[in-house]
């Protein structure tokens, strides 16, 4: 279970990041469920990329946990914005 904890933290951070980005950028919001799904996808992708770049990858000390939360939130927010922009361009 401990091996999956960083991924779970990233997925939760991604869902939160997607919803925060959707709340701030209402014109590209996908709704609560869409923002959450896009955020989870972005958080999962970020769990593979950002911790390696930021250091503390896979560690469960406070720095590692904060890195996981931040990378999940950023990844989730970015994924939600990208998907929201694609959706708005397609619907034109």
PyMOL Python script that loads the backbone (N, CA, C, O; Angstrom):
from pymol import cmd

cmd.read_pdbstr("""\
ATOM      1  N   UNK A   1       0.825  -1.198   0.000  1.00  0.00           N
ATOM      2  CA  UNK A   1       0.000   0.000   0.000  1.00  0.00           C
ATOM      3  C   UNK A   1       0.866   1.257   0.000  1.00  0.00           C
ATOM      4  O   UNK A   1       0.512   2.264  -0.613  1.00  0.00           O
ATOM      5  N   UNK A   2       2.011   1.189   0.698  1.00  0.00           N
ATOM      6  CA  UNK A   2       2.862   2.373   0.798  1.00  0.00           C
ATOM      7  C   UNK A   2       3.410   2.800  -0.555  1.00  0.00           C
ATOM      8  O   UNK A   2       3.693   3.980  -0.762  1.00  0.00           O
ATOM      9  N   UNK A   3       3.563   1.866  -1.470  1.00  0.00           N
ATOM     10  CA  UNK A   3       4.079   2.202  -2.797  1.00  0.00           C
ATOM     11  C   UNK A   3       3.069   3.015  -3.589  1.00  0.00           C
ATOM     12  O   UNK A   3       3.451   3.788  -4.468  1.00  0.00           O
ATOM     13  N   UNK A   4       1.790   2.852  -3.291  1.00  0.00           N
ATOM     14  CA  UNK A   4       0.747   3.564  -4.026  1.00  0.00           C
ATOM     15  C   UNK A   4       0.380   4.898  -3.399  1.00  0.00           C
ATOM     16  O   UNK A   4      -0.322   5.695  -4.022  1.00  0.00           O
ATOM     17  N   UNK A   5       0.834   5.159  -2.190  1.00  0.00           N
ATOM     18  CA  UNK A   5       0.456   6.376  -1.495  1.00  0.00           C
ATOM     19  C   UNK A   5       0.848   7.653  -2.243  1.00  0.00           C
ATOM     20  O   UNK A   5       0.025   8.565  -2.311  1.00  0.00           O
ATOM     21  N   UNK A   6       2.060   7.774  -2.811  1.00  0.00           N
ATOM     22  CA  UNK A   6       2.369   8.990  -3.581  1.00  0.00           C
ATOM     23  C   UNK A   6       1.436   9.185  -4.777  1.00  0.00           C
ATOM     24  O   UNK A   6       1.056  10.315  -5.083  1.00  0.00           O
ATOM     25  N   UNK A   7       1.065   8.105  -5.452  1.00  0.00           N
ATOM     26  CA  UNK A   7       0.142   8.212  -6.581  1.00  0.00           C
ATOM     27  C   UNK A   7      -1.234   8.656  -6.109  1.00  0.00           C
ATOM     28  O   UNK A   7      -1.855   9.505  -6.749  1.00  0.00           O
ATOM     29  N   UNK A   8      -1.717   8.110  -5.019  1.00  0.00           N
ATOM     30  CA  UNK A   8      -3.027   8.495  -4.487  1.00  0.00           C
ATOM     31  C   UNK A   8      -3.024   9.962  -4.091  1.00  0.00           C
ATOM     32  O   UNK A   8      -3.992  10.675  -4.353  1.00  0.00           O
ATOM     33  N   UNK A   9      -1.947  10.421  -3.462  1.00  0.00           N
ATOM     34  CA  UNK A   9      -1.838  11.835  -3.092  1.00  0.00           C
ATOM     35  C   UNK A   9      -1.868  12.710  -4.343  1.00  0.00           C
ATOM     36  O   UNK A   9      -2.527  13.750  -4.351  1.00  0.00           O
ATOM     37  N   UNK A  10      -1.165  12.305  -5.398  1.00  0.00           N
ATOM     38  CA  UNK A  10      -1.168  13.065  -6.641  1.00  0.00           C
ATOM     39  C   UNK A  10      -2.544  13.102  -7.280  1.00  0.00           C
ATOM     40  O   UNK A  10      -2.960  14.146  -7.783  1.00  0.00           O
ATOM     41  N   UNK A  11      -3.256  11.989  -7.272  1.00  0.00           N
ATOM     42  CA  UNK A  11      -4.585  11.953  -7.886  1.00  0.00           C
ATOM     43  C   UNK A  11      -5.558  12.864  -7.135  1.00  0.00           C
ATOM     44  O   UNK A  11      -6.350  13.576  -7.753  1.00  0.00           O
ATOM     45  N   UNK A  12      -5.496  12.839  -5.820  1.00  0.00           N
ATOM     46  CA  UNK A  12      -6.355  13.725  -5.026  1.00  0.00           C
ATOM     47  C   UNK A  12      -5.961  15.187  -5.254  1.00  0.00           C
ATOM     48  O   UNK A  12      -6.822  16.049  -5.427  1.00  0.00           O
ATOM     49  N   UNK A  13      -4.650  15.458  -5.252  1.00  0.00           N
ATOM     50  CA  UNK A  13      -4.177  16.817  -5.542  1.00  0.00           C
ATOM     51  C   UNK A  13      -4.588  17.265  -6.932  1.00  0.00           C
ATOM     52  O   UNK A  13      -4.916  18.434  -7.137  1.00  0.00           O
ATOM     53  N   UNK A  14      -4.575  16.351  -7.885  1.00  0.00           N
ATOM     54  CA  UNK A  14      -4.996  16.670  -9.250  1.00  0.00           C
ATOM     55  C   UNK A  14      -6.468  17.027  -9.329  1.00  0.00           C
ATOM     56  O   UNK A  14      -6.843  17.978 -10.016  1.00  0.00           O
ATOM     57  N   UNK A  15      -7.307  16.271  -8.630  1.00  0.00           N
ATOM     58  CA  UNK A  15      -8.743  16.570  -8.613  1.00  0.00           C
ATOM     59  C   UNK A  15      -8.999  17.946  -8.002  1.00  0.00           C
ATOM     60  O   UNK A  15      -9.809  18.722  -8.510  1.00  0.00           O
ATOM     61  N   UNK A  16      -8.303  18.236  -6.911  1.00  0.00           N
ATOM     62  CA  UNK A  16      -8.447  19.553  -6.277  1.00  0.00           C
ATOM     63  C   UNK A  16      -7.937  20.649  -7.216  1.00  0.00           C
ATOM     64  O   UNK A  16      -8.591  21.678  -7.386  1.00  0.00           O
ATOM     65  N   UNK A  17      -6.772  20.426  -7.825  1.00  0.00           N
ATOM     66  CA  UNK A  17      -6.212  21.413  -8.749  1.00  0.00           C
ATOM     67  C   UNK A  17      -7.109  21.657  -9.950  1.00  0.00           C
ATOM     68  O   UNK A  17      -7.255  22.798 -10.389  1.00  0.00           O
ATOM     69  N   UNK A  18      -7.709  20.611 -10.483  1.00  0.00           N
ATOM     70  CA  UNK A  18      -8.627  20.759 -11.606  1.00  0.00           C
ATOM     71  C   UNK A  18      -9.847  21.581 -11.232  1.00  0.00           C
ATOM     72  O   UNK A  18     -10.299  22.413 -12.018  1.00  0.00           O
ATOM     73  N   UNK A  19     -10.381  21.357 -10.047  1.00  0.00           N
ATOM     74  CA  UNK A  19     -11.554  22.112  -9.612  1.00  0.00           C
ATOM     75  C   UNK A  19     -11.218  23.561  -9.261  1.00  0.00           C
ATOM     76  O   UNK A  19     -12.021  24.463  -9.497  1.00  0.00           O
ATOM     77  N   UNK A  20     -10.039  23.779  -8.702  1.00  0.00           N
ATOM     78  CA  UNK A  20      -9.621  25.161  -8.420  1.00  0.00           C
ATOM     79  C   UNK A  20      -9.436  25.926  -9.731  1.00  0.00           C
ATOM     80  O   UNK A  20      -9.886  27.065  -9.860  1.00  0.00           O
ATOM     81  N   UNK A  21      -8.774  25.297 -10.698  1.00  0.00           N
ATOM     82  CA  UNK A  21      -8.581  25.953 -11.998  1.00  0.00           C
ATOM     83  C   UNK A  21      -9.924  26.203 -12.671  1.00  0.00           C
ATOM     84  O   UNK A  21     -10.114  27.250 -13.290  1.00  0.00           O
ATOM     85  N   UNK A  22     -10.856  25.264 -12.563  1.00  0.00           N
ATOM     86  CA  UNK A  22     -12.189  25.451 -13.138  1.00  0.00           C
ATOM     87  C   UNK A  22     -12.949  26.572 -12.459  1.00  0.00           C
ATOM     88  O   UNK A  22     -13.715  27.282 -13.111  1.00  0.00           O
ATOM     89  N   UNK A  23     -12.752  26.743 -11.168  1.00  0.00           N
ATOM     90  CA  UNK A  23     -13.400  27.834 -10.444  1.00  0.00           C
ATOM     91  C   UNK A  23     -12.830  29.195 -10.807  1.00  0.00           C
ATOM     92  O   UNK A  23     -13.554  30.189 -10.854  1.00  0.00           O
ATOM     93  N   UNK A  24     -11.536  29.232 -11.063  1.00  0.00           N
ATOM     94  CA  UNK A  24     -10.883  30.494 -11.408  1.00  0.00           C
ATOM     95  C   UNK A  24     -11.140  30.861 -12.872  1.00  0.00           C
ATOM     96  O   UNK A  24     -11.396  32.023 -13.189  1.00  0.00           O
ATOM     97  N   UNK A  25     -11.070  29.880 -13.748  1.00  0.00           N
ATOM     98  CA  UNK A  25     -11.239  30.108 -15.186  1.00  0.00           C
ATOM     99  C   UNK A  25     -12.581  29.544 -15.645  1.00  0.00           C
ATOM    100  O   UNK A  25     -12.637  28.488 -16.275  1.00  0.00           O
ATOM    101  N   UNK A  26     -13.647  30.250 -15.326  1.00  0.00           N
ATOM    102  CA  UNK A  26     -14.998  29.770 -15.595  1.00  0.00           C
ATOM    103  C   UNK A  26     -15.262  29.539 -17.085  1.00  0.00           C
ATOM    104  O   UNK A  26     -16.087  28.695 -17.435  1.00  0.00           O
ATOM    105  N   UNK A  27     -14.578  30.270 -17.964  1.00  0.00           N
ATOM    106  CA  UNK A  27     -14.834  30.133 -19.401  1.00  0.00           C
ATOM    107  C   UNK A  27     -14.324  28.818 -19.973  1.00  0.00           C
ATOM    108  O   UNK A  27     -14.762  28.428 -21.056  1.00  0.00           O
ATOM    109  N   UNK A  28     -13.417  28.116 -19.298  1.00  0.00           N
ATOM    110  CA  UNK A  28     -12.935  26.816 -19.764  1.00  0.00           C
ATOM    111  C   UNK A  28     -13.296  25.686 -18.803  1.00  0.00           C
ATOM    112  O   UNK A  28     -12.814  24.564 -18.954  1.00  0.00           O
ATOM    113  N   UNK A  29     -14.141  25.978 -17.817  1.00  0.00           N
ATOM    114  CA  UNK A  29     -14.532  24.967 -16.843  1.00  0.00           C
ATOM    115  C   UNK A  29     -15.325  23.853 -17.518  1.00  0.00           C
ATOM    116  O   UNK A  29     -16.103  24.097 -18.441  1.00  0.00           O
ATOM    117  N   UNK A  30     -15.119  22.641 -17.048  1.00  0.00           N
ATOM    118  CA  UNK A  30     -15.817  21.475 -17.583  1.00  0.00           C
ATOM    119  C   UNK A  30     -16.916  20.992 -16.634  1.00  0.00           C
ATOM    120  O   UNK A  30     -17.464  19.909 -16.834  1.00  0.00           O
ATOM    121  N   UNK A  31     -17.238  21.761 -15.629  1.00  0.00           N
ATOM    122  CA  UNK A  31     -18.165  21.329 -14.594  1.00  0.00           C
ATOM    123  C   UNK A  31     -17.390  20.575 -13.520  1.00  0.00           C
ATOM    124  O   UNK A  31     -16.237  20.196 -13.728  1.00  0.00           O
ATOM    125  N   UNK A  32     -18.013  20.364 -12.397  1.00  0.00           N
ATOM    126  CA  UNK A  32     -17.310  19.751 -11.271  1.00  0.00           C
ATOM    127  C   UNK A  32     -16.790  18.360 -11.607  1.00  0.00           C
ATOM    128  O   UNK A  32     -15.633  18.050 -11.325  1.00  0.00           O
ATOM    129  N   UNK A  33     -17.622  17.526 -12.200  1.00  0.00           N
ATOM    130  CA  UNK A  33     -17.194  16.166 -12.531  1.00  0.00           C
ATOM    131  C   UNK A  33     -16.107  16.185 -13.602  1.00  0.00           C
ATOM    132  O   UNK A  33     -15.108  15.477 -13.478  1.00  0.00           O
ATOM    133  N   UNK A  34     -16.290  16.983 -14.647  1.00  0.00           N
ATOM    134  CA  UNK A  34     -15.287  17.078 -15.706  1.00  0.00           C
ATOM    135  C   UNK A  34     -13.965  17.634 -15.208  1.00  0.00           C
ATOM    136  O   UNK A  34     -12.897  17.149 -15.582  1.00  0.00           O
ATOM    137  N   UNK A  35     -14.042  18.651 -14.364  1.00  0.00           N
ATOM    138  CA  UNK A  35     -12.825  19.213 -13.775  1.00  0.00           C
ATOM    139  C   UNK A  35     -12.099  18.176 -12.926  1.00  0.00           C
ATOM    140  O   UNK A  35     -10.872  18.087 -12.952  1.00  0.00           O
ATOM    141  N   UNK A  36     -12.868  17.394 -12.176  1.00  0.00           N
ATOM    142  CA  UNK A  36     -12.265  16.363 -11.325  1.00  0.00           C
ATOM    143  C   UNK A  36     -11.590  15.282 -12.160  1.00  0.00           C
ATOM    144  O   UNK A  36     -10.472  14.864 -11.860  1.00  0.00           O
ATOM    145  N   UNK A  37     -12.278  14.829 -13.214  1.00  0.00           N
ATOM    146  CA  UNK A  37     -11.706  13.778 -14.061  1.00  0.00           C
ATOM    147  C   UNK A  37     -10.458  14.284 -14.774  1.00  0.00           C
ATOM    148  O   UNK A  37      -9.439  13.594 -14.804  1.00  0.00           O
ATOM    149  N   UNK A  38     -10.530  15.482 -15.347  1.00  0.00           N
ATOM    150  CA  UNK A  38      -9.356  16.053 -16.009  1.00  0.00           C
ATOM    151  C   UNK A  38      -8.225  16.248 -15.008  1.00  0.00           C
ATOM    152  O   UNK A  38      -7.062  16.005 -15.329  1.00  0.00           O
ATOM    153  N   UNK A  39      -8.561  16.684 -13.802  1.00  0.00           N
ATOM    154  CA  UNK A  39      -7.556  16.878 -12.760  1.00  0.00           C
ATOM    155  C   UNK A  39      -6.902  15.577 -12.340  1.00  0.00           C
ATOM    156  O   UNK A  39      -5.692  15.527 -12.121  1.00  0.00           O
ATOM    157  N   UNK A  40      -7.698  14.527 -12.228  1.00  0.00           N
ATOM    158  CA  UNK A  40      -7.144  13.223 -11.854  1.00  0.00           C
ATOM    159  C   UNK A  40      -6.191  12.735 -12.939  1.00  0.00           C
ATOM    160  O   UNK A  40      -5.118  12.216 -12.634  1.00  0.00           O
ATOM    161  N   UNK A  41      -6.574  12.898 -14.197  1.00  0.00           N
ATOM    162  CA  UNK A  41      -5.682  12.501 -15.297  1.00  0.00           C
ATOM    163  C   UNK A  41      -4.387  13.309 -15.273  1.00  0.00           C
ATOM    164  O   UNK A  41      -3.299  12.754 -15.427  1.00  0.00           O
ATOM    165  N   UNK A  42      -4.511  14.618 -15.078  1.00  0.00           N
ATOM    166  CA  UNK A  42      -3.325  15.473 -15.004  1.00  0.00           C
ATOM    167  C   UNK A  42      -2.474  15.175 -13.787  1.00  0.00           C
ATOM    168  O   UNK A  42      -1.246  15.203 -13.862  1.00  0.00           O
ATOM    169  N   UNK A  43      -3.119  14.888 -12.664  1.00  0.00           N
ATOM    170  CA  UNK A  43      -2.381  14.527 -11.455  1.00  0.00           C
ATOM    171  C   UNK A  43      -1.618  13.222 -11.628  1.00  0.00           C
ATOM    172  O   UNK A  43      -0.496  13.081 -11.141  1.00  0.00           O
ATOM    173  N   UNK A  44      -2.233  12.266 -12.325  1.00  0.00           N
ATOM    174  CA  UNK A  44      -1.550  11.004 -12.598  1.00  0.00           C
ATOM    175  C   UNK A  44      -0.342  11.191 -13.496  1.00  0.00           C
ATOM    176  O   UNK A  44       0.710  10.589 -13.278  1.00  0.00           O
ATOM    177  N   UNK A  45      -0.506  12.040 -14.520  1.00  0.00           N
ATOM    178  CA  UNK A  45       0.623  12.322 -15.415  1.00  0.00           C
ATOM    179  C   UNK A  45       1.724  13.069 -14.665  1.00  0.00           C
ATOM    180  O   UNK A  45       2.911  12.792 -14.838  1.00  0.00           O
ATOM    181  N   UNK A  46       1.316  14.001 -13.848  1.00  0.00           N
ATOM    182  CA  UNK A  46       2.297  14.778 -13.090  1.00  0.00           C
ATOM    183  C   UNK A  46       3.027  13.916 -12.071  1.00  0.00           C
ATOM    184  O   UNK A  46       4.176  14.194 -11.726  1.00  0.00           O
ATOM    185  N   UNK A  47       2.362  12.872 -11.589  1.00  0.00           N
ATOM    186  CA  UNK A  47       3.024  12.004 -10.613  1.00  0.00           C
ATOM    187  C   UNK A  47       4.216  11.289 -11.221  1.00  0.00           C
ATOM    188  O   UNK A  47       5.109  10.840 -10.503  1.00  0.00           O
ATOM    189  N   UNK A  48       4.234  11.181 -12.533  1.00  0.00           N
ATOM    190  CA  UNK A  48       5.347  10.537 -13.212  1.00  0.00           C
ATOM    191  C   UNK A  48       6.446  11.528 -13.589  1.00  0.00           C
ATOM    192  O   UNK A  48       7.611  11.143 -13.695  1.00  0.00           O
ATOM    193  N   UNK A  49       6.096  12.790 -13.791  1.00  0.00           N
ATOM    194  CA  UNK A  49       7.054  13.763 -14.322  1.00  0.00           C
ATOM    195  C   UNK A  49       7.636  14.716 -13.284  1.00  0.00           C
ATOM    196  O   UNK A  49       8.854  14.775 -13.110  1.00  0.00           O
ATOM    197  N   UNK A  50       6.788  15.450 -12.602  1.00  0.00           N
ATOM    198  CA  UNK A  50       7.262  16.551 -11.765  1.00  0.00           C
ATOM    199  C   UNK A  50       8.090  16.142 -10.554  1.00  0.00           C
ATOM    200  O   UNK A  50       9.082  16.812 -10.272  1.00  0.00           O
ATOM    201  N   UNK A  51       7.749  15.090  -9.823  1.00  0.00           N
ATOM    202  CA  UNK A  51       8.595  14.772  -8.653  1.00  0.00           C
ATOM    203  C   UNK A  51      10.038  14.475  -9.032  1.00  0.00           C
ATOM    204  O   UNK A  51      10.950  14.786  -8.266  1.00  0.00           O
ATOM    205  N   UNK A  52      10.260  13.887 -10.183  1.00  0.00           N
ATOM    206  CA  UNK A  52      11.641  13.631 -10.612  1.00  0.00           C
ATOM    207  C   UNK A  52      12.364  14.948 -10.878  1.00  0.00           C
ATOM    208  O   UNK A  52      13.552  15.079 -10.582  1.00  0.00           O
ATOM    209  N   UNK A  53      11.654  15.913 -11.432  1.00  0.00           N
ATOM    210  CA  UNK A  53      12.267  17.209 -11.730  1.00  0.00           C
ATOM    211  C   UNK A  53      12.480  18.035 -10.463  1.00  0.00           C
ATOM    212  O   UNK A  53      13.464  18.767 -10.351  1.00  0.00           O
ATOM    213  N   UNK A  54      11.546  17.914  -9.501  1.00  0.00           N
ATOM    214  CA  UNK A  54      11.620  18.717  -8.284  1.00  0.00           C
ATOM    215  C   UNK A  54      12.411  18.051  -7.168  1.00  0.00           C
ATOM    216  O   UNK A  54      12.734  18.695  -6.170  1.00  0.00           O
ATOM    217  N   UNK A  55      12.722  16.792  -7.322  1.00  0.00           N
ATOM    218  CA  UNK A  55      13.415  16.060  -6.264  1.00  0.00           C
ATOM    219  C   UNK A  55      12.425  15.452  -5.298  1.00  0.00           C
ATOM    220  O   UNK A  55      11.224  15.707  -5.393  1.00  0.00           O
ATOM    221  N   UNK A  56      12.907  14.662  -4.382  1.00  0.00           N
ATOM    222  CA  UNK A  56      12.083  14.014  -3.344  1.00  0.00           C
ATOM    223  C   UNK A  56      11.053  13.073  -3.941  1.00  0.00           C
ATOM    224  O   UNK A  56       9.967  12.911  -3.385  1.00  0.00           O
ATOM    225  N   UNK A  57      11.374  12.458  -5.051  1.00  0.00           N
ATOM    226  CA  UNK A  57      10.431  11.558  -5.702  1.00  0.00           C
ATOM    227  C   UNK A  57      10.226  10.305  -4.874  1.00  0.00           C
ATOM    228  O   UNK A  57      11.183   9.606  -4.541  1.00  0.00           O
ATOM    229  N   UNK A  58       8.978  10.024  -4.544  1.00  0.00           N
ATOM    230  CA  UNK A  58       8.639   8.795  -3.857  1.00  0.00           C
ATOM    231  C   UNK A  58       8.922   8.771  -2.363  1.00  0.00           C
ATOM    232  O   UNK A  58       8.615   7.779  -1.701  1.00  0.00           O
ATOM    233  N   UNK A  59       9.491   9.821  -1.821  1.00  0.00           N
ATOM    234  CA  UNK A  59       9.748   9.833  -0.387  1.00  0.00           C
ATOM    235  C   UNK A  59       8.481  10.237   0.345  1.00  0.00           C
ATOM    236  O   UNK A  59       7.651  10.973  -0.189  1.00  0.00           O
ATOM    237  N   UNK A  60       8.341   9.759   1.546  1.00  0.00           N
ATOM    238  CA  UNK A  60       7.144  10.070   2.313  1.00  0.00           C
ATOM    239  C   UNK A  60       7.459  10.932   3.532  1.00  0.00           C
ATOM    240  O   UNK A  60       6.786  10.844   4.559  1.00  0.00           O
ATOM    241  N   UNK A  61       8.493  11.769   3.406  1.00  0.00           N
ATOM    242  CA  UNK A  61       8.721  12.776   4.425  1.00  0.00           C
ATOM    243  C   UNK A  61       7.891  13.998   4.046  1.00  0.00           C
ATOM    244  O   UNK A  61       7.188  13.968   3.035  1.00  0.00           O
ATOM    245  N   UNK A  62       7.954  15.054   4.818  1.00  0.00           N
ATOM    246  CA  UNK A  62       7.097  16.218   4.577  1.00  0.00           C
ATOM    247  C   UNK A  62       7.405  16.862   3.227  1.00  0.00           C
ATOM    248  O   UNK A  62       6.489  17.308   2.537  1.00  0.00           O
ATOM    249  N   UNK A  63       8.671  16.915   2.844  1.00  0.00           N
ATOM    250  CA  UNK A  63       9.024  17.493   1.548  1.00  0.00           C
ATOM    251  C   UNK A  63       8.446  16.656   0.414  1.00  0.00           C
ATOM    252  O   UNK A  63       7.930  17.210  -0.556  1.00  0.00           O
ATOM    253  N   UNK A  64       8.521  15.350   0.518  1.00  0.00           N
ATOM    254  CA  UNK A  64       7.990  14.469  -0.513  1.00  0.00           C
ATOM    255  C   UNK A  64       6.482  14.582  -0.637  1.00  0.00           C
ATOM    256  O   UNK A  64       5.943  14.608  -1.744  1.00  0.00           O
ATOM    257  N   UNK A  65       5.800  14.647   0.503  1.00  0.00           N
ATOM    258  CA  UNK A  65       4.339  14.769   0.485  1.00  0.00           C
ATOM    259  C   UNK A  65       3.919  16.102  -0.120  1.00  0.00           C
ATOM    260  O   UNK A  65       2.997  16.145  -0.935  1.00  0.00           O
ATOM    261  N   UNK A  66       4.581  17.189   0.267  1.00  0.00           N
ATOM    262  CA  UNK A  66       4.258  18.498  -0.308  1.00  0.00           C
ATOM    263  C   UNK A  66       4.556  18.540  -1.803  1.00  0.00           C
ATOM    264  O   UNK A  66       3.822  19.170  -2.564  1.00  0.00           O
ATOM    265  N   UNK A  67       5.625  17.875  -2.229  1.00  0.00           N
ATOM    266  CA  UNK A  67       5.944  17.792  -3.657  1.00  0.00           C
ATOM    267  C   UNK A  67       4.854  17.044  -4.401  1.00  0.00           C
ATOM    268  O   UNK A  67       4.456  17.450  -5.493  1.00  0.00           O
ATOM    269  N   UNK A  68       4.368  15.955  -3.822  1.00  0.00           N
ATOM    270  CA  UNK A  68       3.294  15.186  -4.453  1.00  0.00           C
ATOM    271  C   UNK A  68       2.023  16.011  -4.573  1.00  0.00           C
ATOM    272  O   UNK A  68       1.379  15.999  -5.622  1.00  0.00           O
ATOM    273  N   UNK A  69       1.652  16.722  -3.525  1.00  0.00           N
ATOM    274  CA  UNK A  69       0.448  17.545  -3.544  1.00  0.00           C
ATOM    275  C   UNK A  69       0.585  18.655  -4.584  1.00  0.00           C
ATOM    276  O   UNK A  69      -0.332  18.896  -5.369  1.00  0.00           O
ATOM    277  N   UNK A  70       1.737  19.327  -4.584  1.00  0.00           N
ATOM    278  CA  UNK A  70       1.945  20.427  -5.528  1.00  0.00           C
ATOM    279  C   UNK A  70       1.963  19.931  -6.964  1.00  0.00           C
ATOM    280  O   UNK A  70       1.351  20.547  -7.837  1.00  0.00           O
ATOM    281  N   UNK A  71       2.647  18.842  -7.221  1.00  0.00           N
ATOM    282  CA  UNK A  71       2.717  18.351  -8.595  1.00  0.00           C
ATOM    283  C   UNK A  71       1.361  17.858  -9.070  1.00  0.00           C
ATOM    284  O   UNK A  71       1.002  18.061 -10.229  1.00  0.00           O
ATOM    285  N   UNK A  72       0.607  17.217  -8.198  1.00  0.00           N
ATOM    286  CA  UNK A  72      -0.740  16.792  -8.571  1.00  0.00           C
ATOM    287  C   UNK A  72      -1.654  17.971  -8.850  1.00  0.00           C
ATOM    288  O   UNK A  72      -2.404  17.966  -9.826  1.00  0.00           O
ATOM    289  N   UNK A  73      -1.591  18.979  -7.995  1.00  0.00           N
ATOM    290  CA  UNK A  73      -2.426  20.171  -8.196  1.00  0.00           C
ATOM    291  C   UNK A  73      -2.091  20.914  -9.463  1.00  0.00           C
ATOM    292  O   UNK A  73      -2.986  21.321 -10.205  1.00  0.00           O
ATOM    293  N   UNK A  74      -0.812  21.097  -9.719  1.00  0.00           N
ATOM    294  CA  UNK A  74      -0.384  21.788 -10.946  1.00  0.00           C
ATOM    295  C   UNK A  74      -0.756  20.969 -12.177  1.00  0.00           C
ATOM    296  O   UNK A  74      -1.292  21.504 -13.147  1.00  0.00           O
ATOM    297  N   UNK A  75      -0.470  19.679 -12.134  1.00  0.00           N
ATOM    298  CA  UNK A  75      -0.808  18.815 -13.267  1.00  0.00           C
ATOM    299  C   UNK A  75      -2.301  18.776 -13.530  1.00  0.00           C
ATOM    300  O   UNK A  75      -2.733  18.809 -14.682  1.00  0.00           O
ATOM    301  N   UNK A  76      -3.088  18.706 -12.473  1.00  0.00           N
ATOM    302  CA  UNK A  76      -4.540  18.708 -12.618  1.00  0.00           C
ATOM    303  C   UNK A  76      -5.069  20.008 -13.177  1.00  0.00           C
ATOM    304  O   UNK A  76      -5.954  20.008 -14.033  1.00  0.00           O
ATOM    305  N   UNK A  77      -4.537  21.107 -12.701  1.00  0.00           N
ATOM    306  CA  UNK A  77      -4.962  22.415 -13.216  1.00  0.00           C
ATOM    307  C   UNK A  77      -4.604  22.601 -14.673  1.00  0.00           C
ATOM    308  O   UNK A  77      -5.415  23.092 -15.459  1.00  0.00           O
ATOM    309  N   UNK A  78      -3.402  22.215 -15.038  1.00  0.00           N
ATOM    310  CA  UNK A  78      -2.964  22.347 -16.435  1.00  0.00           C
ATOM    311  C   UNK A  78      -3.803  21.457 -17.352  1.00  0.00           C
ATOM    312  O   UNK A  78      -4.229  21.888 -18.423  1.00  0.00           O
ATOM    313  N   UNK A  79      -4.035  20.223 -16.929  1.00  0.00           N
ATOM    314  CA  UNK A  79      -4.829  19.312 -17.758  1.00  0.00           C
ATOM    315  C   UNK A  79      -6.254  19.824 -17.936  1.00  0.00           C
ATOM    316  O   UNK A  79      -6.812  19.733 -19.030  1.00  0.00           O
ATOM    317  N   UNK A  80      -6.849  20.362 -16.873  1.00  0.00           N
ATOM    318  CA  UNK A  80      -8.206  20.889 -16.976  1.00  0.00           C
ATOM    319  C   UNK A  80      -8.270  22.069 -17.930  1.00  0.00           C
ATOM    320  O   UNK A  80      -9.197  22.163 -18.735  1.00  0.00           O
ATOM    321  N   UNK A  81      -7.302  22.967 -17.852  1.00  0.00           N
ATOM    322  CA  UNK A  81      -7.290  24.127 -18.742  1.00  0.00           C
ATOM    323  C   UNK A  81      -7.109  23.693 -20.200  1.00  0.00           C
ATOM    324  O   UNK A  81      -7.801  24.193 -21.087  1.00  0.00           O
ATOM    325  N   UNK A  82      -6.193  22.778 -20.444  1.00  0.00           N
ATOM    326  CA  UNK A  82      -5.959  22.305 -21.815  1.00  0.00           C
ATOM    327  C   UNK A  82      -7.215  21.635 -22.367  1.00  0.00           C
ATOM    328  O   UNK A  82      -7.636  21.920 -23.489  1.00  0.00           O
ATOM    329  N   UNK A  83      -7.808  20.748 -21.581  1.00  0.00           N
ATOM    330  CA  UNK A  83      -9.018  20.069 -22.053  1.00  0.00           C
ATOM    331  C   UNK A  83     -10.182  21.041 -22.217  1.00  0.00           C
ATOM    332  O   UNK A  83     -10.979  20.905 -23.145  1.00  0.00           O
ATOM    333  N   UNK A  84     -10.283  22.022 -21.321  1.00  0.00           N
ATOM    334  CA  UNK A  84     -11.337  23.038 -21.449  1.00  0.00           C
ATOM    335  C   UNK A  84     -11.159  23.890 -22.694  1.00  0.00           C
ATOM    336  O   UNK A  84     -12.142  24.224 -23.356  1.00  0.00           O
ATOM    337  N   UNK A  85      -9.932  24.246 -23.026  1.00  0.00           N
ATOM    338  CA  UNK A  85      -9.675  25.019 -24.247  1.00  0.00           C
ATOM    339  C   UNK A  85      -9.973  24.185 -25.495  1.00  0.00           C
ATOM    340  O   UNK A  85     -10.549  24.693 -26.457  1.00  0.00           O
ATOM    341  N   UNK A  86      -9.587  22.921 -25.482  1.00  0.00           N
ATOM    342  CA  UNK A  86      -9.884  22.051 -26.614  1.00  0.00           C
ATOM    343  C   UNK A  86     -11.397  21.914 -26.805  1.00  0.00           C
ATOM    344  O   UNK A  86     -11.901  21.971 -27.926  1.00  0.00           O
ATOM    345  N   UNK A  87     -12.109  21.732 -25.689  1.00  0.00           N
ATOM    346  CA  UNK A  87     -13.574  21.615 -25.757  1.00  0.00           C
ATOM    347  C   UNK A  87     -14.193  22.885 -26.325  1.00  0.00           C
ATOM    348  O   UNK A  87     -15.095  22.812 -27.160  1.00  0.00           O
ATOM    349  N   UNK A  88     -13.725  24.035 -25.888  1.00  0.00           N
ATOM    350  CA  UNK A  88     -14.307  25.300 -26.376  1.00  0.00           C
ATOM    351  C   UNK A  88     -13.964  25.532 -27.845  1.00  0.00           C
ATOM    352  O   UNK A  88     -14.772  26.109 -28.573  1.00  0.00           O
ATOM    353  N   UNK A  89     -12.793  25.099 -28.297  1.00  0.00           N
ATOM    354  CA  UNK A  89     -12.452  25.229 -29.709  1.00  0.00           C
ATOM    355  C   UNK A  89     -13.266  24.286 -30.587  1.00  0.00           C
ATOM    356  O   UNK A  89     -13.641  24.648 -31.702  1.00  0.00           O
ATOM    357  N   UNK A  90     -13.537  23.104 -30.104  1.00  0.00           N
ATOM    358  CA  UNK A  90     -14.325  22.140 -30.869  1.00  0.00           C
ATOM    359  C   UNK A  90     -15.781  22.578 -30.971  1.00  0.00           C
ATOM    360  O   UNK A  90     -16.424  22.355 -31.996  1.00  0.00           O
ATOM    361  N   UNK A  91     -16.302  23.196 -29.919  1.00  0.00           N
ATOM    362  CA  UNK A  91     -17.715  23.580 -29.900  1.00  0.00           C
ATOM    363  C   UNK A  91     -18.019  24.837 -30.708  1.00  0.00           C
ATOM    364  O   UNK A  91     -19.179  25.239 -30.800  1.00  0.00           O
ATOM    365  N   UNK A  92     -17.022  25.454 -31.285  1.00  0.00           N
ATOM    366  CA  UNK A  92     -17.267  26.670 -32.092  1.00  0.00           C
ATOM    367  C   UNK A  92     -17.887  26.355 -33.388  1.00  0.00           C
ATOM    368  O   UNK A  92     -18.156  27.259 -34.179  1.00  0.00           O
TER     369      UNK A  92
END
""", "prot")
cmd.dss("prot")
cmd.show_as("cartoon", "prot")
cmd.util.cbc("prot")
cmd.orient("prot")
